[in-house]
Amino acid sequence: MENSTKRSQATLAVGIFSLPEVKFRFITPYSFNGKVYSGEQSATVKDGKVLFDGNLFDTVLFEAGADAKPRFELVDVIIGVNFHWERKENQTFDGTLKLIVEQNKVTAINLIGIEDYLLSVISSEMSATASKNLLKAHAVISRSWLLAQIEKGKEIKESSKEYSACTDTEDELIKWYDREDHKNFDVCADDHCQRYQGVARQTTQTIREVIDETWGEVLKYDGKICDARFSKCCGGVMEEFQYCWENIKYPYLAKRADTPTENIFPDLTVEENASKWILSEPEAFCNTKDEKILSQVLNSYDQETTKFYRWQVDYDQKELSELVLKRSGVDYGDIIDIIPVERGTSGRLWKLKIVGTKRTKIIGKELEIRKTFSTSHLYSSAFVVEKSGTMPVEKSGSMPAENSCSAVGVESVPAHFTFKGAGWGHGAGLCQIGAAVMGAKGYTYEKILAHYFPNSSIVREY
């Protein structure tokens, strides 16, 4: 991959994947420890170190010569981890390859320039054939998010306070998933951070022009780079940061309708309003079935389903109780009820109570809820649950008497549960499908960013 310009760019460490054995192929020669390597290679773990070429190392760093255009291939990279489209593919990368050991697995890390990284990100997150204004908007927010996360990582490391993204008691589990999950590299290459799937995604000259024209541009608020989030489909209203992650309120991640008209919509933190909203299909930028527009945002594996503005999932009692046990590790017994406790500004649940024949517990935040009720992830936590039918409770001799069904008078439980939901993802910040519609309608990238990140401004940081 050639740089868009000769301008300098900082180097980024991207964690690609971890496996007991990492297989890779050097397309151009790389050197390590005074020796030049090319072609197919592999590395495994032994005694907590990287075993490569018959020797043990704490770190293996493969570098190309100064005049070379470095390129290597990683074999069986897992993409869409824990999502319904999870699969393996070989991916080709430029830059430096670093190998370390984490949790008794070899982790492959790509050291790459930030702007070169973004060339892949904006076409991995969506189609490289998307409108130029959509791609420019995404380049700015991807760059902003990245630099904000690097700064956040530094602040966490320098702080004397212990950072925690989880509160777990007997009665409540509140957990969120964010940048602080990574300690040995800046960001990962999958949906947990930003999709980065190598040079194969960089398919158009437009992508290079977009990076060149927005080089160094970020969103800022009050002198600080914005933690600019994005998801596939907000479902009609954008979520606020604090309902998805730590309890911080950012003015540029505000509640807002995804419409060109006045910012008027019901208070979706109120259960009655949220239920009506989710069960309806209000007008919004992201309420579209236009295949041409959707193909700009959704790569082939994302298009395996198109029902995400409003969606439905059905479980019978056995399926759901077994699923919740497997996904949460908590044995609730038969599921008696799923009760909304607190919702965010988009109607997304960030606290929910699971009532079972063996125990009751409140869980959150939105991603923890989504992970608990799906083999991968529910599209979002903006859902209502409808129960139907009844079936006898399965008695368990191992239940304490005070927690038994007979003790609380429960003789039957719902036979079926239907989840009816809205949106895809956390809903905070830029709605990719909504932004694609805006781009198709001729909105400039500045106006797209102003819509999804009110109170922010575009600044060329470098």
C-alpha positions in Angstrom: 0.0 0.0 0.0 1.4 3.3 -1.0 0.9 6.3 1.2 -1.6 8.8 -0.1 1.0 11.5 0.3 4.5 11.9 1.6 3.2 13.4 4.8 4.4 11.8 8.0 2.0 9.7 10.2 2.3 8.2 13.7 2.6 4.4 14.0 -0.3 2.4 15.4 -0.3 -1.1 16.9 -3.3 -3.2 15.8 -4.0 -6.5 17.4 -5.2 -8.8 14.6 -5.9 -12.2 16.3 -4.6 -14.7 18.8 -4.2 -18.5 18.2 -2.2 -21.3 19.7 -0.4 -21.4 16.3 -0.2 -18.4 14.0 0.5 -19.2 10.3 1.7 -16.4 8.0 3.4 -15.8 4.7 5.9 -13.1 3.7 5.0 -11.8 0.3 8.1 -9.6 0.5 11.3 -10.4 2.5 11.3 -9.6 6.2 14.1 -9.7 8.7 14.3 -10.7 12.3 17.3 -11.4 14.6 19.8 -10.9 11.8 18.1 -13.3 9.4 15.9 -12.7 6.3 12.7 -14.7 5.9 10.3 -15.1 3.0 7.4 -17.4 2.1 5.4 -19.5 4.6 6.1 -19.4 8.3 4.5 -20.3 11.6 4.9 -19.6 15.3 3.6 -21.3 18.4 3.8 -21.0 22.2 6.3 -22.8 24.5 7.0 -22.0 28.2 5.2 -18.7 27.9 7.3 -17.5 24.9 7.0 -17.3 21.2 8.5 -20.4 19.6 9.8 -19.4 16.1 12.4 -21.0 13.9 13.5 -23.3 16.7 14.1 -20.6 19.3 12.1 -18.9 22.1 11.5 -15.2 22.2 9.5 -12.7 24.3 8.8 -10.7 21.2 9.3 -11.4 17.5 9.4 -8.3 15.3 9.6 -8.8 11.6 10.7 -5.7 9.7 11.2 -5.0 6.0 14.2 -3.3 4.4 14.1 0.5 4.0 13.6 0.3 0.2 11.0 -2.5 0.3 7.2 -2.2 0.1 6.5 -4.6 3.0 3.6 -7.0 2.7 2.6 -10.2 4.5 -0.4 -12.5 4.8 -2.0 -13.9 7.9 -3.8 -17.3 7.6 -7.3 -18.0 9.1 -8.0 -14.6 10.6 -11.3 -14.7 12.5 -13.6 -11.9 11.6 -17.0 -11.0 13.2 -16.0 -12.7 16.5 -19.1 -14.0 18.2 -21.4 -12.4 15.6 -23.7 -14.3 13.3 -21.3 -13.8 10.4 -18.2 -15.1 12.2 -15.8 -16.7 9.7 -12.2 -17.2 8.9 -10.3 -15.6 6.0 -6.7 -15.0 4.9 -5.8 -11.3 5.1 -2.9 -9.3 3.6 -1.3 -6.5 5.5 1.4 -3.9 4.9 3.9 -2.6 7.6 5.6 -4.5 10.4 4.5 -7.8 12.0 5.0 -8.3 15.7 4.3 -11.5 17.6 3.8 -11.8 21.4 2.2 -14.2 23.8 -1.1 -13.5 25.6 -3.0 -16.0 27.6 -0.9 -18.8 26.2 -1.6 -17.9 22.6 0.4 -16.1 20.0 -1.0 -12.7 19.2 -0.2 -11.2 15.8 0.1 -7.4 15.8 0.4 -5.1 12.8 2.4 -1.9 13.2 1.1 0.5 10.6 0.8 4.2 10.0 -2.5 5.7 11.3 -3.6 7.1 7.9 -2.7 3.8 6.1 -4.7 2.0 8.8 -7.7 4.2 8.0 -7.5 3.3 4.3 -8.5 -0.2 5.3 -10.9 0.7 8.1 -13.3 2.9 6.2 -13.7 0.2 3.5 -13.8 -2.7 6.0 -16.6 -1.0 8.0 -18.5 -0.4 4.8 -18.2 -0.7 1.0 -15.4 1.1 -0.7 -18.1 2.1 -3.3 -20.0 4.3 -0.8 -20.6 7.9 -1.5 -17.6 10.1 -1.0 -19.3 12.3 1.6 -20.2 9.2 3.7 -16.6 7.9 3.4 -15.2 11.3 4.4 -17.5 11.5 7.4 -16.4 8.0 8.5 -12.7 8.8 8.0 -13.1 11.7 10.4 -14.9 9.8 13.1 -12.7 6.7 12.8 -9.6 8.9 13.2 -11.2 10.8 16.1 -12.3 7.6 17.9 -8.8 6.1 17.4 -6.9 9.1 18.7 -9.3 9.5 21.6 -8.9 5.8 22.6 -5.1 6.1 22.5 -5.3 9.1 24.7 -7.7 7.3 27.0 -5.3 4.4 27.3 -2.5 6.7 28.3 -4.7 8.3 30.9 -5.7 4.9 32.4 -2.1 3.8 32.5 -0.9 7.0 34.1 -3.8 7.2 36.6 -3.2 5.8 40.1 -6.8 4.8 40.3 -7.8 1.2 39.4 -10.1 1.2 36.3 -13.0 -1.1 36.3 -15.6 -1.8 33.6 -17.7 -4.2 35.7 -19.8 -4.3 38.9 -20.8 -7.8 39.9 -22.8 -8.6 43.0 -25.2 -11.4 43.9 -28.1 -9.3 42.6 -26.6 -7.3 39.8 -24.1 -7.4 37.0 -23.3 -4.2 35.2 -20.6 -4.5 32.6 -19.4 -2.7 29.5 -16.9 -3.5 26.9 -14.5 -0.8 25.6 -10.9 0.1 24.6 -9.5 -0.7 28.1 -9.8 -4.4 27.2 -6.5 -4.1 25.3 -3.2 -3.6 27.1 -0.5 -4.8 24.6 -1.7 -2.9 21.5 -3.7 0.2 20.7 -6.8 -1.3 19.1 -8.0 -4.7 17.8 -9.0 -5.4 14.2 -12.5 -6.6 14.8 -15.9 -5.1 15.6 -14.9 -4.7 19.3 -12.9 -1.6 18.1 -13.0 -0.9 14.3 -12.9 -3.4 11.5 -9.5 -3.5 9.9 -9.3 -6.3 7.4 -6.1 -5.6 5.5 -5.2 -4.2 2.1 -7.8 -6.3 0.1 -10.6 -3.9 1.3 -8.9 -0.9 -0.3 -10.5 -1.3 -3.6 -11.0 2.2 -5.0 -9.1 5.3 -5.8 -11.9 7.2 -4.0 -10.7 5.7 -0.7 -7.2 7.1 -1.2 -8.7 10.5 -2.1 -10.9 10.5 1.0 -8.0 9.9 3.3 -5.8 12.4 1.5 -8.6 15.1 1.7 -9.4 14.5 5.3 -5.7 13.8 6.4 -5.5 14.6 10.1 -9.0 15.9 10.5 -10.8 15.1 13.7 -13.9 16.1 15.7 -13.3 18.2 18.7 -15.4 19.4 21.6 -14.1 21.9 24.2 -10.5 21.5 22.9 -10.5 17.7 23.2 -10.8 15.1 20.5 -14.2 13.5 20.5 -14.8 9.9 21.5 -16.7 9.5 18.2 -18.7 6.3 18.2 -20.7 4.7 15.4 -23.0 1.7 14.8 -24.9 0.2 11.9 -28.4 1.5 12.6 -29.6 3.7 15.5 -33.3 2.6 15.0 -34.6 6.1 14.7 -33.0 7.8 17.8 -29.4 8.1 18.8 -28.2 6.8 22.2 -26.2 8.7 24.8 -22.7 7.5 25.8 -23.4 6.8 29.5 -26.0 4.2 28.8 -23.6 2.1 26.9 -20.2 2.6 28.6 -19.0 4.4 31.7 -21.1 7.1 33.4 -19.8 10.1 31.4 -22.2 12.4 29.5 -20.7 13.8 26.3 -22.6 16.8 24.7 -21.7 15.6 21.3 -23.2 12.1 21.8 -26.6 13.5 22.5 -30.2 12.1 22.2 -31.4 13.1 18.7 -33.9 11.8 16.2 -32.3 10.5 13.0 -34.5 12.8 10.8 -34.0 16.0 8.8 -36.9 17.7 10.6 -37.3 19.0 14.2 -35.7 17.0 16.9 -39.0 15.9 18.4 -39.7 12.4 19.7 -41.2 10.8 22.9 -39.1 10.3 26.0 -37.9 6.7 25.4 -36.7 6.2 28.9 -40.3 5.8 29.8 -41.4 2.2 29.3 -44.8 2.9 27.7 -43.2 5.3 25.2 -40.3 3.0 24.4 -42.7 0.0 23.8 -44.8 2.0 21.4 -41.8 3.4 19.6 -40.1 0.0 19.1 -43.3 -1.6 17.9 -43.8 1.1 15.3 -41.7 2.1 12.3 -41.2 5.9 12.5 -39.6 7.8 9.6 -35.9 8.2 9.9 -32.8 8.4 7.7 -31.9 4.8 8.6 -35.4 3.5 7.9 -34.6 2.4 4.4 -34.8 -0.8 2.3 -32.9 0.8 -0.7 -30.6 -2.0 -1.7 -28.2 0.3 -3.5 -27.8 2.5 -0.3 -27.6 -0.5 2.0 -24.8 -2.1 -0.2 -22.7 1.0 0.5 -22.7 0.3 4.2 -23.1 -3.5 4.4 -20.4 -5.8 3.2 -21.5 -9.2 1.8 -21.6 -10.9 5.2 -23.6 -8.0 6.8 -26.3 -8.4 4.1 -27.1 -11.9 5.1 -30.0 -10.3 6.8 -31.7 -6.9 6.1 -34.2 -6.8 9.0 -32.5 -4.5 11.5 -34.4 -1.2 11.6 -37.1 -3.4 13.2 -36.4 -7.1 13.9 -37.8 -10.1 15.7 -36.3 -13.2 17.4 -38.4 -16.1 18.9 -37.4 -18.6 21.5 -39.3 -21.4 23.3 -38.7 -21.9 27.0 -36.1 -24.6 26.7 -34.1 -22.7 24.1 -34.1 -19.5 26.1 -33.3 -21.0 29.5 -30.5 -23.0 28.0 -29.2 -20.1 26.0 -29.1 -17.8 29.0 -27.3 -20.4 31.1 -24.7 -21.0 28.4 -24.1 -17.3 27.6 -24.1 -15.9 31.2 -22.9 -18.9 33.2 -25.7 -18.3 35.6 -28.4 -20.9 36.2 -31.7 -19.1 36.4 -33.7 -22.3 35.9 -36.8 -21.8 33.8 -37.3 -18.2 32.8 -40.3 -16.7 34.4 -40.0 -13.1 33.2 -37.7 -10.6 31.5 -38.4 -7.2 33.0 -37.2 -3.8 31.7 -35.5 -1.8 34.5 -33.9 1.2 32.9 -33.7 2.4 29.3 -31.5 5.0 27.6 -32.6 7.8 25.4 -33.0 5.6 22.3 -35.1 3.1 24.1 -32.2 0.7 24.5 -32.2 -1.2 27.8 -29.2 -0.7 29.9 -30.6 -2.5 32.9 -32.8 -5.5 32.7 -34.1 -8.1 35.3 -34.1 -11.8 34.6 -36.5 -13.7 36.8 -36.0 -17.4 36.9 -37.3 -20.3 38.9 -33.9 -20.6 40.6 -32.7 -17.0 40.9 -33.3 -13.4 39.9 -30.7 -10.9 38.7 -30.4 -7.5 37.1 -27.9 -7.3 34.2 -26.5 -4.5 32.0 -25.2 -2.6 30.1 -26.5 -2.8 26.5 -23.9 -5.2 25.1 -24.0 -7.5 28.1 -27.8 -7.8 27.6 -27.3 -8.5 23.8 -24.7 -11.2 24.5 -26.9 -12.9 27.1 -30.0 -13.4 24.9 -28.3 -14.6 21.7 -25.8 -17.2 20.5 -23.9 -14.2 19.1 -25.4 -10.7 19.8 -28.9 -9.5 19.5 -29.0 -6.6 17.1 -29.6 -4.2 19.9 -31.0 -3.9 23.4 -33.9 -1.7 22.2 -36.5 -4.5 22.5 -39.7 -5.5 24.2 -40.5 -9.1 25.1 -43.8 -10.7 24.5 -44.7 -14.0 26.3 -47.1 -16.6 25.2 -48.4 -19.9 26.3 -47.6 -21.7 29.5 -45.9 -24.9 30.5 -45.3 -26.7 33.8 -42.2 -25.7 35.8 -39.3 -28.2 35.8 -38.8 -29.2 39.4 -35.2 -29.3 40.7 -34.4 -31.3 43.8 -31.2 -29.2 44.2 -33.1 -26.0 44.7 -33.0 -24.5 48.3 -36.5 -24.6 49.8 -36.6 -20.8 50.2 -35.9 -20.4 46.4 -38.1 -23.2 45.2 -41.0 -22.7 42.8 -43.5 -24.0 45.3 -42.2 -21.6 47.9 -43.2 -18.6 45.7 -46.2 -20.3 44.2 -44.9 -20.7 40.7 -46.4 -23.7 39.0 -46.0 -22.7 35.3 -43.8 -20.5 33.2 -44.2 -19.0 29.7 -43.8 -21.4 26.8 -42.6 -18.9 24.3 -40.8 -15.5 24.3 -40.7 -13.1 21.3 -38.1 -10.3 21.3 -39.2 -7.4 19.1 -36.5 -4.8 18.6 -35.1 -1.7 16.9 -31.7 -0.9 15.4 -28.4 -2.6 15.1 -25.6 -1.8 17.6 -25.4 0.6 20.5 -26.9 3.5 18.6 -24.5 6.2 19.9 -22.9 8.7 17.5 -23.0 8.1 13.7 -25.6 5.8 12.3 -23.9 4.2 9.3 -27.1 3.4 7.4 -28.6 6.8 8.2 -25.4 8.5 7.1 -25.4 6.5 3.9 -28.9 7.8 3.2 -27.8 11.4 3.9 -24.8 11.0 1.6 -27.1 9.7 -1.2 -29.4 12.7 -0.7 -26.4 15.0 -1.2 -25.6 16.1 2.3 -21.9 17.1 2.7 -19.7 15.2 5.1 -19.6 18.4 7.3 -23.4 18.3 7.6 -23.5 14.6 8.2 -21.1 15.0 11.1 -23.0 18.0 12.5 -26.2 15.9 12.5 -24.7 12.9 14.4 -22.2 14.9 16.6 -24.0 18.1 17.6 -21.8 20.7 19.4 -18.6 19.3 17.8 -16.3 20.9 15.2 -14.0 19.6 12.6 -10.3 20.5 13.2 -7.2 19.5 11.3 -5.1 18.0 14.1 -2.0 17.4 12.0 
